[in-house]
């Protein structure tokens, strides 16, 4: 530990050796050290080294356009031998390679992985938690091993234990040789501030983990300033744990705030938008909006909620449109508390954010039961209420923060279309009509992989499954159909599109007609009365 060296990205990546474990901080396009991974990929393609890396990250760091960008740059045969990740889904080339058994792949819940980094920073051997019980991460299932190669030869990372007659999972920490992190500014002593970043992420936890492992920390920054000029309360990673600083050579190309824009001051908190209705475009009335609108009926005044990626992320915009966003506090897993969550390539950030916390601490809040409600996606659901968002068919995606959030929250609402693969529907005269059914059923006899285990939800107050045409609830006897959309035929549009027969509620009702209208639902008074 001492004064860091200031080097180019090309010089920095020569420090990585064959077989090293490399950790990368980031979330989609935010916070990823793009120039470092660019130069590392370039070195591998030119020299064949470094080879056989173990890579680890909490969330996908790439676009959803199958580009060689972010962590998708590792998608070359021989480049990596193992991946320990919370989410892989946006790195399409890596997903394909993982499915083809070209490297070992472990999917660890994102929150657990954040806590493993932090635990390693204190030289602790493991993290013990209930997160993952009953899911594919449970060693009685597959222990988080996501392909045949890992099942055949990969070491176990998760162990089932008992403490005072209660089951827990024990996740082993692992050494980290090299860390890639990103900041806005570094001073001459390597102290890092993040004034232009939209997220704080796991930078500090990873830096400590590398130091405890005898590894190195490489920070990519936008600018370098004189020692003593950074406010100490703004320093998020102290220079004593930073070994190398790389001043980005091309910020337009390698240091964008997100993959969507160079810099948006609303995301960093530098500016505030007093009238959010002028910031967000109204979402056209489509199937996704119908699902979000129905989900809005579940919120209560003063609720603290979490929104998952995909359809749930759009709930925040619908809340703004209905002028009820001020009644709730939204959170997103990598940092933000408060504000309105962004969507697409800026998902993970929020505008008008009230606070940004480090990634591991956000999951402390989640695991500790801090949320009133979670709104999450769903890819497959079965009669027992099990949900799969991790892997299906030829794809390995990973669960991200889904397992932590769904297991630790009392009221969980899963959101998704009823079928997928070409689904087309028409909304007319306040009713829904299916024009073309999706080719893939989502309500299946048995989910391919359990990301949420229905039998472990008996302590929860409410579990709902909201689609554009039906609403189900999880009961002690299984999935029960509670609501049906106007215009939908129960047999043809619902039961015939399921691989199992749900329980039919004797009090089944129509979904609120306002959901299917172009007009505002005007539900603010109704929500306030719940308080």
C-alpha positions in Angstrom: 0.0 0.0 0.0 1.3 3.5 -0.8 1.1 6.1 -3.6 -0.5 4.5 -6.7 1.1 4.4 -10.1 -0.5 6.4 -12.9 -0.4 4.2 -16.0 -2.2 3.8 -19.4 -4.9 1.2 -19.8 -2.6 -0.7 -22.1 0.1 -0.8 -19.4 -2.4 -1.7 -16.7 -3.7 -4.9 -18.3 -0.2 -6.3 -18.6 -0.4 -6.8 -14.9 -3.0 -9.5 -15.2 -1.6 -13.1 -15.3 -2.8 -16.4 -16.7 -5.3 -17.9 -14.2 -6.0 -14.7 -12.3 -9.4 -14.0 -10.7 -10.6 -10.7 -12.1 -13.5 -8.8 -10.6 -15.3 -6.0 -12.5 -17.6 -3.5 -10.9 -20.6 -2.1 -12.8 -24.3 -2.4 -13.6 -25.4 -2.7 -17.2 -23.6 0.3 -18.7 -23.0 2.3 -15.5 -19.7 2.2 -13.7 -17.9 -0.2 -16.0 -14.2 0.5 -16.7 -14.7 0.2 -20.4 -11.1 1.2 -21.5 -9.6 -1.5 -19.2 -11.7 -4.3 -20.6 -11.2 -3.0 -24.2 -7.4 -3.2 -23.7 -7.5 -6.5 -22.0 -9.5 -8.1 -24.8 -7.1 -6.5 -27.3 -4.1 -8.0 -25.5 -5.7 -11.4 -25.5 -6.5 -11.3 -29.2 -3.0 -10.2 -30.0 -1.0 -12.4 -27.7 -3.3 -15.2 -26.4 -2.8 -13.9 -22.9 -3.9 -13.7 -20.2 -5.7 -17.1 -20.4 -8.0 -19.1 -18.2 -9.2 -16.2 -16.1 -11.8 -16.6 -13.4 -14.2 -13.6 -13.8 -16.7 -12.3 -11.3 -19.3 -9.6 -11.3 -22.7 -8.9 -9.7 -24.7 -7.7 -12.7 -24.4 -7.9 -16.5 -22.2 -5.1 -17.8 -23.1 -4.9 -21.5 -25.9 -3.8 -23.7 -28.8 -6.0 -24.8 -27.8 -5.7 -28.5 -25.2 -8.5 -28.6 -22.3 -6.1 -28.9 -18.7 -6.8 -28.0 -18.8 -4.3 -25.2 -18.4 -4.4 -21.4 -18.0 -7.9 -20.0 -19.1 -9.4 -23.3 -15.5 -8.8 -24.4 -14.5 -11.9 -22.4 -16.4 -14.1 -24.9 -13.4 -15.7 -26.6 -12.4 -19.3 -26.3 -9.7 -19.8 -23.7 -10.0 -16.3 -22.3 -11.9 -17.4 -19.2 -12.2 -20.8 -17.5 -14.8 -19.9 -14.9 -17.4 -17.2 -14.2 -18.9 -16.5 -10.8 -21.7 -14.0 -11.5 -25.0 -12.7 -10.3 -26.3 -12.1 -13.8 -25.1 -13.1 -17.3 -28.1 -12.4 -19.5 -27.0 -9.3 -21.3 -23.7 -10.8 -22.4 -25.2 -12.8 -25.2 -22.0 -14.3 -26.5 -21.0 -15.4 -23.0 -24.4 -16.9 -22.5 -24.0 -19.0 -25.6 -20.5 -20.1 -24.6 -21.7 -21.0 -21.1 -24.5 -23.1 -22.5 -22.0 -24.8 -24.8 -19.8 -25.7 -21.8 -16.9 -23.6 -22.9 -16.3 -22.5 -19.3 -17.5 -23.2 -15.8 -20.4 -21.0 -14.7 -21.8 -20.3 -11.2 -24.8 -18.1 -10.6 -24.7 -16.7 -7.1 -27.5 -14.4 -6.0 -26.4 -10.8 -6.6 -26.8 -9.7 -3.0 -24.9 -12.8 -1.7 -22.1 -12.1 -4.1 -21.9 -8.5 -2.9 -21.7 -9.8 0.7 -19.0 -12.3 -0.4 -16.9 -9.5 -1.7 -17.3 -7.6 1.5 -16.6 -10.6 3.7 -13.5 -11.4 1.7 -12.3 -7.8 2.5 -12.3 -8.8 6.2 -10.7 -12.2 5.5 -13.9 -14.0 6.5 -14.3 -17.5 5.1 -18.0 -17.5 4.2 -21.4 -15.8 4.2 -24.2 -17.7 6.0 -27.8 -16.8 4.9 -31.1 -18.3 4.1 -31.1 -16.6 0.7 -31.2 -19.4 -2.0 -32.9 -22.1 0.1 -35.3 -24.1 -2.1 -34.0 -22.6 -5.3 -31.5 -23.9 -7.9 -28.7 -22.5 -5.7 -29.6 -24.9 -2.9 -27.0 -27.8 -3.1 -30.0 -30.2 -3.0 -30.8 -28.8 -6.5 -27.6 -27.8 -8.4 -25.7 -25.5 -6.0 -25.7 -22.6 -8.5 -23.8 -24.7 -11.1 -25.3 -23.7 -14.4 -23.9 -26.1 -17.0 -22.8 -29.7 -17.4 -19.1 -28.8 -17.2 -19.5 -27.1 -13.8 -21.7 -29.9 -12.5 -19.0 -32.4 -13.6 -15.8 -30.8 -12.4 -16.5 -27.4 -10.7 -15.8 -27.2 -6.9 -18.8 -26.7 -4.6 -19.3 -23.0 -3.6 -22.5 -23.5 -1.5 -23.1 -25.8 1.4 -26.3 -26.6 3.4 -25.8 -26.2 7.1 -27.9 -26.1 10.3 -27.7 -23.6 13.1 -30.1 -24.2 16.1 -32.1 -26.6 14.0 -32.6 -24.1 11.2 -31.4 -24.5 7.7 -29.0 -22.0 6.1 -26.7 -21.9 3.1 -23.0 -21.3 3.5 -21.4 -19.5 0.6 -17.6 -19.7 0.5 -15.5 -16.6 -0.2 -12.8 -16.7 -2.8 -9.6 -14.7 -3.4 -9.6 -11.9 -6.0 -6.3 -11.1 -7.8 -7.3 -8.0 -9.8 -10.2 -5.5 -9.5 -11.4 -3.1 -12.2 -13.3 -0.2 -10.8 -14.3 3.2 -12.1 -14.6 6.7 -10.6 -14.9 10.3 -11.8 -11.9 11.8 -10.2 -8.7 10.6 -8.6 -6.2 12.8 -6.7 -2.5 12.2 -6.8 -2.8 9.8 -3.8 -5.4 7.7 -5.6 -8.4 8.9 -3.6 -11.5 8.4 -5.7 -14.7 10.4 -6.0 -17.8 9.6 -8.1 -19.5 12.9 -8.6 -20.6 12.1 -12.1 -21.5 8.5 -11.6 -25.1 7.4 -11.4 -24.3 4.5 -9.0 -21.9 3.9 -6.1 -21.8 0.1 -6.7 -19.5 -2.3 -5.0 -16.2 -0.5 -5.6 -15.1 -0.2 -2.0 -16.0 -3.8 -1.2 -14.1 -5.1 -4.2 -11.1 -2.9 -3.4 -10.9 -4.3 0.1 -11.4 -7.9 -1.1 -8.4 -7.5 -3.5 -6.2 -6.1 -0.7 -7.1 -8.9 1.6 -6.3 -11.4 -1.2 -2.9 -9.8 -1.9 -4.3 -8.5 -5.2 -4.3 -5.2 -7.0 -6.9 -2.5 -7.6 -6.9 -0.7 -11.0 -9.1 2.4 -11.2 -10.2 4.1 -14.4 -11.0 7.8 -13.9 -12.1 10.7 -16.0 -9.7 13.3 -14.4 -6.8 13.6 -12.0 -6.5 16.4 -9.5 -4.0 17.6 -6.9 -3.7 15.8 -3.6 -5.8 17.5 -0.9 -8.4 19.1 -3.3 -11.0 16.4 -3.0 -13.5 16.7 -0.1 -12.9 13.8 2.2 -16.6 13.1 2.5 -16.8 12.7 -1.2 -14.1 10.1 -1.4 -15.7 6.7 -1.9 -12.6 4.6 -2.3 -9.5 5.7 -0.3 -6.2 5.9 -2.1 -4.6 3.5 0.4 -6.3 0.6 -1.4 -5.7 1.8 -5.0 -2.6 0.5 -6.8 -3.0 1.8 -10.3 -4.9 4.8 -11.8 -5.7 5.0 -15.5 -6.8 8.4 -16.7 -9.2 7.5 -19.5 -7.8 8.4 -22.9 -11.2 9.0 -24.6 -14.1 9.7 -22.3 -16.6 9.9 -25.1 -15.8 6.3 -26.1 -14.7 4.7 -22.8 -16.2 6.7 -19.9 -19.8 7.3 -20.7 -22.1 7.6 -17.6 -24.2 4.9 -19.2 -24.4 3.1 -22.6 -27.3 5.5 -23.4 -25.7 8.9 -22.8 -22.4 10.6 -22.1 -23.7 12.4 -19.0 -27.1 13.1 -17.5 -26.9 15.3 -14.4 -30.3 14.0 -13.3 -28.8 10.6 -12.7 -25.8 11.8 -10.6 -28.0 14.1 -8.5 -26.3 17.2 -9.8 -29.7 18.5 -10.9 -33.3 17.9 -9.9 -36.4 17.9 -12.1 -39.3 19.4 -10.2 -41.9 18.3 -12.7 -41.2 14.7 -13.6 -44.3 14.6 -15.9 -42.2 16.8 -18.3 -39.2 14.4 -18.1 -40.9 11.1 -18.9 -42.7 10.3 -22.1 -46.1 8.7 -21.5 -46.0 5.0 -22.3 -48.5 4.0 -24.9 -51.3 1.7 -23.7 -49.8 -1.7 -24.5 -49.6 -5.0 -22.7 -46.6 -3.9 -20.5 -48.5 -0.8 -19.4 -51.6 -2.9 -18.6 -49.5 -5.1 -16.3 -47.9 -2.1 -14.6 -51.3 -0.3 -14.2 -52.8 -3.4 -12.5 -49.7 -3.6 -10.2 -50.2 0.0 -9.1 -53.3 -1.0 -7.3 -51.1 -3.0 -4.9 -49.2 -0.1 -3.5 -50.0 1.7 -0.2 -49.0 5.2 1.0 -45.4 5.3 2.3 -44.5 1.9 0.9 -40.8 1.3 0.3 -40.6 -0.8 -2.9 -38.1 -2.4 -5.2 -38.6 -2.7 -9.0 -37.0 -5.4 -11.1 -35.7 -5.2 -14.6 -38.0 -5.4 -17.6 -41.8 -4.7 -17.2 -41.5 -3.9 -13.4 -39.1 -1.1 -14.2 -41.9 0.7 -16.1 -44.1 0.8 -13.0 -42.3 3.9 -11.8 -43.1 5.8 -15.0 -46.8 4.8 -14.7 -46.7 6.0 -11.1 -45.5 9.4 -12.3 -48.2 9.5 -15.0 -50.9 8.8 -12.3 -49.3 11.4 -10.0 -48.7 8.9 -7.2 -44.9 8.6 -7.3 -44.7 10.9 -4.2 -46.7 8.4 -2.2 -44.0 5.7 -2.4 -40.2 5.3 -2.1 -38.7 3.3 -4.8 -35.3 1.5 -4.6 -33.1 -0.3 -7.2 -30.6 -2.9 -6.1 -27.3 -1.3 -7.1 -27.6 2.0 -5.2 -30.6 4.4 -5.5 -33.2 5.1 -2.8 -36.0 7.4 -3.8 -36.7 9.0 -7.1 -38.1 7.5 -10.3 -36.2 4.4 -11.7 -34.9 4.6 -15.2 -35.5 1.9 -17.8 -33.6 0.1 -20.6 -29.9 0.8 -20.6 -30.1 3.3 -17.7 -32.0 0.8 -15.5 -30.3 0.8 -12.1 -30.2 4.6 -11.9 -33.0 6.9 -10.9 -33.9 10.6 -11.4 -34.5 12.8 -8.4 -32.8 10.1 -6.3 -32.8 10.9 -2.5 -29.8 8.8 -1.6 -27.1 6.5 -3.1 -25.7 3.7 -1.0 -23.1 1.1 -1.8 -24.4 -2.0 -3.5 -23.7 -4.4 -0.6 -25.6 -2.1 1.9 -28.6 -2.0 -0.4 -28.9 -5.8 0.0 -28.4 -5.5 3.7 -31.5 -3.4 3.7 -33.4 -5.9 1.4 -32.2 -9.0 3.3 -33.2 -7.3 6.6 -36.8 -7.0 5.5 -36.7 -3.2 4.7 -39.0 -3.5 1.8 -42.8 -3.3 2.0 -43.3 -4.7 -1.5 -41.2 -6.0 -4.5 -42.3 -6.0 -8.1 -40.3 -8.5 -10.1 -40.4 -10.3 -13.5 -41.3 -13.8 -14.3 -40.4 -16.1 -17.2 -42.0 -19.4 -16.0 -44.5 -20.2 -13.3 -45.9 -23.6 -12.1 -48.8 -24.7 -10.1 -46.9 -24.5 -6.8 -46.1 -20.9 -7.5 -42.4 -21.5 -8.3 -40.9 -18.9 -10.6 -38.0 -19.2 -13.1 -36.1 -16.1 -14.3 -32.7 -17.8 -14.6 -32.4 -20.3 -17.4 -34.7 -21.8 -20.0 -34.2 -23.5 -23.3 -30.9 -22.6 -24.8 -30.3 -19.5 -22.6 -28.6 -18.9 -19.2 -29.4 -15.5 -17.8 -28.9 -15.6 -14.0 -31.0 -14.3 -11.2 -29.4 -11.0 -10.4 -31.0 -9.7 -7.2 -34.2 -11.6 -7.7 -33.6 -14.3 -5.1 -32.6 -11.9 -2.3 -35.5 -9.6 -3.0 -38.2 -12.2 -3.5 -37.2 -14.2 -0.4 -36.9 -11.3 1.9 -40.0 -9.3 1.1 -43.4 -9.9 2.6 -45.5 -8.8 -0.4 -44.2 -9.8 -3.8 -45.8 -9.2 -7.1 -44.5 -11.0 -10.1 -45.2 -9.4 -13.5 -45.1 -10.6 -17.0 -47.1 -11.4 -20.1 -49.2 -14.6 -20.1 -47.4 -16.1 -23.0 -44.5 -14.9 -25.2 -43.0 -15.4 -28.6 -45.2 -13.5 -31.0 -48.0 -12.5 -28.6 -50.3 -9.9 -30.2 -53.3 -8.3 -28.6 -55.7 -5.5 -29.2 -57.2 -3.1 -26.6 -60.6 -1.7 -27.7 -63.6 -0.3 -25.9 -62.1 -1.0 -22.5 -61.5 -4.7 -23.1 -58.6 -7.0 -24.2 -58.6 -9.2 -27.2 -55.9 -11.7 -28.2 -55.1 -11.5 -31.9 -52.3 -13.9 -32.0 -51.3 -16.2 -29.1 -47.6 -16.4 -28.1 -45.9 -19.6 -29.1 -44.3 -20.1 -25.6 -46.4 -20.9 -22.6 -45.2 -19.3 -19.3 -47.5 -21.2 -17.0 -45.9 -24.7 -17.1 -46.2 -28.0 -15.3 -42.7 -27.6 -13.9 -40.3 -24.7 -14.1 -37.0 -25.5 -15.6 -35.1 -23.8 -12.7 -36.5 -22.5 -9.4 -35.5 -18.8 -8.9 -38.4 -18.5 -6.4 -39.6 -21.4 -4.3 -43.3 -21.3 -3.6 -43.1 -23.6 -0.5 -40.8 -21.2 1.2 -43.3 -18.4 0.9 -45.8 -19.7 3.5 -44.8 -16.8 5.9 -45.5 -14.1 3.4 -48.6 -12.0 3.4 -49.3 -11.9 -0.3 -47.8 -13.3 -3.5 -49.4 -12.2 -6.7 -48.8 -13.0 -10.4 -50.0 -10.3 -12.7 -50.4 -10.7 -16.4 -52.2 -8.6 -19.0 -55.2 -11.0 -19.0 -55.3 -12.6 -15.5 -54.2 -12.2 -11.9 -53.2 -15.2 -9.7 -52.4 -15.5 -6.1 -50.3 -18.1 -4.3 -52.3 -20.0 -1.7 -51.4 -22.9 0.6 -53.0 -25.2 -2.0 -51.2 -23.7 -5.1 -51.9 -21.0 -7.7 -55.4 -19.5 -7.6 -57.0 -17.5 -10.4 -58.4 -14.3 -8.9 -59.1 -11.9 -11.8 -59.6 -12.0 -15.5 -59.4 -9.1 -18.0 -62.6 -7.9 -19.7 -62.9 -9.4 -23.2 -60.9 -12.5 -22.3 -62.4 -16.0 -22.6 -61.5 -18.1 -19.5 -61.2 -21.4 -21.3 -59.6 -20.3 -24.6 -57.4 -17.5 -23.5 -56.4 -18.7 -20.1 -56.9 -22.3 -19.2 -56.0 -23.6 -22.7 -52.7 -21.7 -22.5 -51.6 -23.3 -19.2 -50.0 -26.7 -18.7 -51.8 -27.1 -15.4 -55.3 -26.4 -14.0 -55.1 -23.6 -11.4 -57.5 -23.2 -8.5 -60.4 -21.1 -9.7 -61.5 -18.6 -7.1 -65.2 -18.8 -6.3 -65.1 -15.0 -6.2 -63.2 -14.4 -9.5 -63.7 -10.9 -10.8 -63.0 -8.7 -13.7 -59.8 -6.6 -13.7 -60.6 -2.9 -13.2 -61.8 -1.5 -16.5 -59.8 1.7 -16.0 -56.6 -0.4 -16.6 -57.7 -0.8 -20.3 -58.6 2.8 -21.0 -56.4 5.4 -22.7 -57.4 7.9 -20.0 -55.7 8.3 -16.6 -56.9 5.8 -14.0 -57.1 8.6 -11.4 -56.4 6.3 -8.5 -54.5 8.7 -6.2 -57.4 9.1 -3.7 -57.9 5.3 -3.6 -54.2 4.7 -2.8 -54.2 7.4 -0.1 -57.2 5.9 1.6 -55.2 2.7 2.2 -52.9 4.7 4.5 
